[in-house]
Amino acid sequence: MVPLGWLGGIAALLLATLASFHANELLAKLHEHGGRRNIRYRDLAAVVYGERAYCITWAMQYVNLFMINVGYIIIAGHSLKAVYILFRDDHIMKLPHFIAIAALSCGLFAISIPHLSALRVWLGFSTFFSMVYIIVGCALSLKDGMETPPRNYKVPETNVSRVFTTIGAIANAVFSFNTGMLPEIQATVRQPAIKNMMKGLYFQFTVGVVPMYALIFAGYWAYGATTSEYMLHNVHGPIWIQAAANISSFLQTVIALHIFASPMYEFLDTKYNIKGSSLKARNLSFRTGVRGAYVGLVSLVAAMLPFLGDFMTLTGALSTYPLTFILAHHMYLVAKRNKLSLAQKGWHWLNIAFFCSLAVAAAVSAVRLIVADSETYHLFADI
């Protein structure tokens, strides 16, 4: 919202919602292509294109998930730092310290939860923590907005800088909806699979977007052009309420990071034949070493370059656009080529061309923004 303003921000969010729903709808309709359920995105790509596409899609997925996990670690670090500042303002502890604490927590959780099925009750906690963050963020933003003088909603940048920040903001809007994991998330949905996947998508893109929209609009209305990337940095109110929201944000990121790291864990467990009881010495030591190393690498990148908005832009450019939009439309074209009218084929090619152009522009924008921030802040900066 900050780089785009009210009109541009609302338009970008609405268009991103519609485009994301359409792309996921195409993936859902291809779920049983080839006569069997494709429970991994890369499996679907292999059925449509051949085995070589399996490896390419696999690589894009893991770039996407790695970057998402970097973003989660950054958020977790900001959450812990915000709690610290509420009670102590001595600046002894810096953001990299909190990222390290978050990494340790995420690593221990990853070791303790051997596979996605073991999450179960933790998904309920994840929903609870998310709602605490959203409700507190909205309530305190509305309170601050009613108590403060008129805000400045002017888009802060001009000329060349504004072009790049605008492109980056559009990439961030798209990134908010997509993971490239729809087949994996819906792998266990009951039959009829496609019909039930569509029910899930209808819910996600109607009722599901309301809390996110509420938080975004309430925050921008209350703080205008000064709104932080991590909105709880802006809010004012009882310390215990702010602390509860920040702790909830931290705990939710620990669970969410594990979800988006699980495809990598599953791949490595399968490759090295990790089977049987999760408490077996070999299995436990493998999880400790491999998952600990992965979380450590993610956290190192997060601590070195803690520019959350820039990473969201780069992730959108490198993997979200190609994986969720370009590939989804092209796979649908290839899979249904004999059943589509000329107008339908033209529509899908138009989407492919548009998102290819946007991906290139967003990549250039993201690199420029990261370079600019790296010149302003040193490595391991305390933002």
C-alpha positions, -999 to +999 in steps of 0.1 A: +000+000+000+028+024+008+044+024-026+011+024-044-013+045-023-050+039-018-061+035-054-031+016-067-029-006-036-065-017-036-064-023-074-032-044-071-046-065-042-079-072-060-062-080-093-037-102-075-066-120-058-084-127-091-052-137-109-041-160-081-075-177-079-076-182-117-041-198-117-049-221-088-081-230-105-062-242-135-039-263-113-069-278-095-085-288-128-052-306-138-050-325-105-061-358-121-045-352-155-030-384-170-055-406-152-041-404-117-039-379-089-008-357-091+000-350-054+032-330-061+035-300-084+066-316-100+047-348-107+020-328-126+048-311-146+063-345-155+029-358-167+023-328-189+059-321-203+080-352-195+107-361-170+130-332-177+103-308-165+101-327-132+137-315-123+131-279-134+098-276-115+115-292-085+142-265-086+118-236-089+097-250-060+126-252-036+139-218-046+104-205-038+101-223-005+137-214+006+129-177+000+096-180+018+114-195+048+140-166+048+110-142+050+095-162+079+128-161+099+130-123+093+094-119+106+102-141+136+133-120+144+113-088+142+086-102+164+111-111+192+129-078+189+095-060+192+088-079+225+123-070+238+119-033+230+086-032+249+103-041+281+139-029+275+152+000+254+189-004+258+196-017+223+221-043+236+203-070+217+202-065+179+180-080+151+206-107+142+206-119+178+168-124+176+171-141+142+195-165+158+171-172+187+143-177+161+165-201+142+172-222+173+134-224+180+126-233+144+153-260+143+141-276+175+106-276+162+117-292+129+135-319+147+105-326+170+080-329+142+091-357+119+066-352+091+036-330+081+010-355+094+025-350+129+015-313+128-022-319+133-029-301+165-002-275+157-022-263+128-050-253+152-024-234+172-012-218+140-047-205+132-051-192+168-018-174+167-027-158+133-060-146+146-045-130+177-020-111+155-047-100+131-073-090+157-048-071+179-032-054+148-066-043+135-079-031+169-048-011+179-045+004+143-081+016+145-075+030+179-044+048+168-061+061+136-089+077+156-065+093+180-039+108+157-041+138+133-046+133+095-020+110+080+001+115+049-009+090+022+013+105-004+034+080-023+069+088-010+091+082-041+092+098-076+107+093-110+129+062-114+127+051-078+089+051-079+089+028-110+110+002-092+091+004-059+058+001-078+069-030-096+082-044-063+049-037-046+029-055-073+052-085-069+046-084-032+008-084-037+010-115-058+034-132-034+008-128-006-014-155-022+009-181-037+033-208-026+035-233-055+023-260-032-014-265-041-011-301-052+009-310-020-015-291+003-045-308-013-029-342-016-052-359+009-085-342-001-113-367-004-130-376-036-143-360-058-109-344-055-112-316-081-146-305-068-134-304-032-102-286-042-124-259-058-145-256-026-113-249-007-102-223-033-136-206-032-133-204+006-097-192+005-103-164-020-135-151-004-137-156+034-100-163+036-088-130+023-110-109+046-087-109+076-057-101+054-075-072+037-087-059+071-052-058+085-037-042+054-063-015+051-065-008+089-028-004+091-024+018+061-054+040+072-039+045+106-003+052+097-002+062+060+032+065+043+050+057+076+036+022+079+064-003+087+068-036+068+062-053+101+031-034+112+033-041+149+062-017+150+037+011+145+010+003+170+005+018+205-015+003+233-012-017+265+022-034+266+008-068+274-015-067+244+014-057+221+035-085+236+008-111+231+005-101+194+042-102+188+047-135+206+018-149+186+035-137+154+067-154+164+051-187+173+030-188+141+062-183+120+078-213+137+049-235+126+045-220+092+082-223+084+081-260+092+052-264+067+070-247+039+103-265+047+086-299+048+089-307+010+127-303+014+127-325+045+105-351+027+128-352-003+159-357+019+142-383+041+132-403+010+166-399-007+185-413+024+158-439+032+148-425+066+120-448+077+105-463+108+103-448+143+112-411+144+130-418+177+155-443+162+190-430+168+198-429+130+166-410+122+169-386+151+205-378+143+197-374+106+169-349+114+191-330+138+220-326+114+201-321+081+172-300+093+194-280+117+218-272+088+189-262+065+174-238+092+209-225+099+215-217+062+181-200+059+188-179+091+222-169+079+208-154+047+180-137+068+204-122+092+228-110+065+201-094+044+171-087+066+151-067+040+117-084+042+100-064+014+129-068-009+130-106-004+092-108-011+098-090-044+127-113-053+108-144-044+078-133-065+101-126-095+123-158-093+097-184-085+062-173-077+055-158-111+071-186-131+057-214-109+022-203-101+013-181-131+035-188-162+038-226-157+001-230-146-012-213-177+012-231-201+006-265-185-031-260-190-025-250-226-005-281-233-028-305-214-060-292-229-048-280-263-073-300-283-102-289-261-096-251-261-111-226-285-088-200-302-100-173-278-092-195-248-057-202-262-052-165-268-062-157-232-037-181-217-009-169-240-017-133-230-013-143-193+020-160-201+034-130-219+022-106-192+036-125-163+069-132-181+073-095-186+063-088-150+087-114-136+117-099-155+107-064-143+102-075-107+136-093-107+154-062-119+135-042-093+142-066-065+180-067-072+181-029-074+162-025-041+185-051-023+216-033-036+203+000-025+194-013+010+228-030+012+245+003+006+224+020+033+227-009+058+257-031+064+255-069+065+237-082+096+220-048+100+198-040+129+167-027+111 
